[in-house]
Every structure is written in C-alpha cells, then in structure tokens.
Amino acid sequence: MWPRPFRNSWCYNERMRIRLHHQLLAFLLLLLCASLTTATDSREDYRCQPTVEDEMGPFYRPEAPVRSAIGQGYILSGQVLAATDCRPIGMARIEVWQAGPSGRYDAGHRATLFSERRGDYRLETDLPPPYVSRPPHIHIRVSAKGFQTLVTQHYVQKEITQGVFDLILIPQH
C-alpha cells in the first residue's frame, strides 16, 4: 500500500488509470475471443451448410408482385431449409429481381413467391444477361419467421436452361 500522500499524487492516479485501461483491454479481448469461438462452434453444429450471403445490390424494391413466372427460358428451383437440421421451411418469403433481356432492371423482372409446405420453390424467368461486368445472376432475398433474412445471388451458367439452388437459412438467436 502506498503512503497516503503518494496515493493522491498525479503519478499514482496516472498509474491506476493505465492499469485500469490495460484491464479493460484484456477483458474486451477476452470477450472478442469468446464470441469468435462461439460463432465458429455454432457453424459446426449445422447439418446443412448455410447459403452464402451476397450483396443486395442497388436495385432491390420491396413489395414485388406475388408470382412464380417473370419470363420464360430459365427455371430456378430448390428448397428452403433450416441449417440446424435440414428440415424444410414452408411459407418462406422469397423475393427475386434481375436484369431483363434488355440488360436493365425493371418491374417485369421482380417477383415474390413463397415456398411450399415442404420448402420447395420454383421460378420461371428469362435467362438473365450479363450486367455491366458481372456474370448473369438473379438476386434473392429470403425471410422466414425464426430465421435470419438471407440475401444472396444465383449465378446462371452459360447455355443452361435450369438451375437448382437450395436456400439454407440460419436460425435467429
């Protein structure tokens, strides 16, 4: 213990402040490590690998009409599944938007559809063209009660007229 006069000095207060900052930094580092470990561990608990997120892009518009066809020539289908146990998620809201044959995003190439009871979905659309310097793609936003909203993209392979793309959602915590 420091003598009483020294405890009130500037030097003692400065040492205490530095010690407190070091303890706080150590505590924050410990919290960060714990959260990273928890996040990594929870990913390993998934029986189905979650769908990789992708950028929303600037052309998303909410409230697209409910429909399962926005063109013809390309069929996109798959299932909406829970990452934890691979069970189907029925009535998931799936919003899609893409560039039309003209290469522009328009209202005619937007839709909202819902997964069936067994998680199945099917979209008929035009084959999306490349957009600027990007490969052909379809934007997808999926939301379901009890799950994190997923924003992703399906990249269309050249000269293929159908694709299967499962949408695997992470539960909310």
Steps between C-alpha positions, in 0.01 A plus 500: 500500500627844408540765769197725513660814348631300203157350426358843425786597274475533124743209449290256704178602321668467160627147587154398614346637180749306285443182702124540462535549123715187471246299697218633285687416178573149627132452587386622155751273328371207705141583399598522134676162511202343674255635241716377211524156657124490552435607140738237366355228722143580397591472129631152563164402651321547166397183325441699179756757391332845500467674165776752446384861526559735211442869440150641472594738223335838441189377314303324777143628532264362766143388425563323169185328369433144614566280198718206403562598136676814378603377156586174332804301404659443842366302798648556846386260769610365835402469863506737794657312792608559861878483546476331842314186395435529124124505555288670233371851571152555360357843418841669482472828313734500198551827315686496168617769259724498198590683183264424212605405146568870426768499772302733728327435830126553461169431678429208268797308638410517868293250693405379845432132545451274800649159563262205512434305819802277429722802430489468120499803273504548122555814293467526123685797355693629205863398480666799669762678290837610631468833679781749439810294584316241711396149394129420456333484841171511688474687831315317779380615842346237730322561828323257732378525858770392745785531247747767396415668170723375221612713206685307232537459124465207265760506221369354177727271299534568126264309271321330790122534516443395860670523834452355848583732787411399856454789741627395843415739782665561835269511804470822696652497847 
